Amino acid sequence: KGLQEVQLDPVIAALIGQTSSIQVFYKKSYIPSSNVSLSRSFRKSSVSLSYNQGVSPGNGVYLTSRSRNAGIFGGYTGIRKWDFSGGFAYSQLVGLGFIQGSYSTWTGGGGVAYRLSNLFSMSGRVDSRRAALTTSGFQRDSVRLSFGVTVSPGEMPVSLW
């Protein structure tokens, strides 16, 4: 349930001096909800796959939306004092109201950490993201590099993903 702006017939618009009006709309949608996750841990590595879909309250532009998310992530700690990790993810919102189109993001990245001592690790990551709106042709790409020192007691570096 909501409000939407509609264009008036040109004859009516000429009579009342307005080109548009507001009308109430009602739309009923049935969206199956699902969540699937698979993960496997090995002695020095791990991998996980995930997929979910359902209804989302939206993101401020697309109000109530159908949401789809998928990802694959992995990590490896088989080299002494080193940890490697990375993954890819996809997310999409499709508006269920009067706004047609979708907002989607693709994200991918990876990182490495090196254990300096029992308490400190150095870490670095590179991540890339693409965001797109199908209604306007908007597309934005970004890359983020991050480096730092992590405090974490334990024998292995902190996993980065």
N, C-alpha and C positions, 0 to 999 in steps of 0.2 A: 504494500500500500504506500502511496506517495503522491507527490505533485510533480507535474511536468509542464513545460512551456510548449505550446503548440502555435503554429502559424495560422492566422485567420484567413478565410477566403478573401481575395482582393476586393470584392464588392462590399462585404461586411466591414472590412478594414477601412474602406473609403467612407462608409456611413458613420462609423463610430470614432474614427481617427486613431485607431490602434492597430498595429500589425500582428500582435500576438496576444495570447491569453493563457491563463493557467487552468489546467484541468486535473482532476483526480484520476489516478490509474490504480489498477489492482492486477497483480500478476501472481499466479500460483506456479511454482516450479518444484519438481521432485528431483532431488540430487542425492544419489547414493553416497554414503559415507564409508570410506575404507581406509585402512592403515595396514601396510605390509612392511615388515622390516626383517632383514636377514643379516646376520653377522657371524663371523667366524674368527676365532682367535687361534693363532698358532703359537709356537714357543717364543718366537721373536717378532711376530708381525700380527696384524689384524686387518680385516676388511669388513665393511658394512655397506649394505644397500638399503634404501628406504624409498617408499612411495606412499603418499596419502592424498586423499581428496575429500572434499566435503564443502560445507558452507562456512563462509567467513563473514564477520561483521563489516569487512572492507578495510580500506586504507586511507579514507578521507576524500578520495576522488571517486572510486568505485565503492558504493555503499555495500549493501548486502551482495555478496559475490560467491561464485563457485571458485573454490581454491584447489589448485593442484601443486604438489611439491614432490620432487624426486632428487635423490642424491646418491653418490658413491664416494666413500671415504676409505682411506687406508693409511697404515703406518708400519714402519719397520725399525726395530731397535737391535738388529743383529751385529752391528759394528760397535765395538767397545766405546763407551762414552758418547755415542752419537744416536740421535733419533731423527728419522725422516718421516714426514707425513704429507698428505695431500688429498685433494678431492675435487669433485665437481657437483654442482647443484643447480636445479631449475625450479623456478617458482612462477605461478601464473594466477592472476585474478581475472575472472570474467564477470562483468556486471550483470546482475539479474534484474535490475530496474530498467529505467528508460535509457540509461547510458549504454550504448552498444560498444563492443570492442573489448580489448583486454590490456592488461598491464603485465609484463613478464620480465623476469630477470634470469640471466645466466651468470653463474659465479664459478670460478675455478682458481685453485691456488695450491701452493705447497710451501713447506718450510723445513728448516733444519735446526736442531738444538745440539749443543755440545756441553757435556758436564765438565765444569771447571773444578769443582770440589764437591764434597758431600752436601753442600748447601746451595751452591750457585751454578747456574747454567747460562750460557749465551745462546740467544735464539735470533733467527731471522726468518722472514716470510715474504712471499710475493703473492698478491691476490689480484685478480682481474674480474671486473663485473661489467655486464652489459644490461641496461634497463631500456625497455621499449614500450611505447603506447601505440596500439594499432589504430586508434581513432584519429590521431594527428600526425602520424609518421615520426614522432619524437623518438630519438634514440641517443643514449648517452653511454659512452664507454669510460671506464676509469681503471687505473692501476694503483695499487697501494703497496709500498715497501715498508716493512717495519723491522726494527732491530731492537734488541734489548737484553737485559740481564734479568733472569728469573730466580727467585728464591724458593727452593723446594727441597726439603730433606728427603733423601732416598738414594737408591743406587742408580736409577736410570733418569735421564733428563725428562723434563715435563713434556708430555705429548702436546703437539701444537694444534691439533684439530679436534 
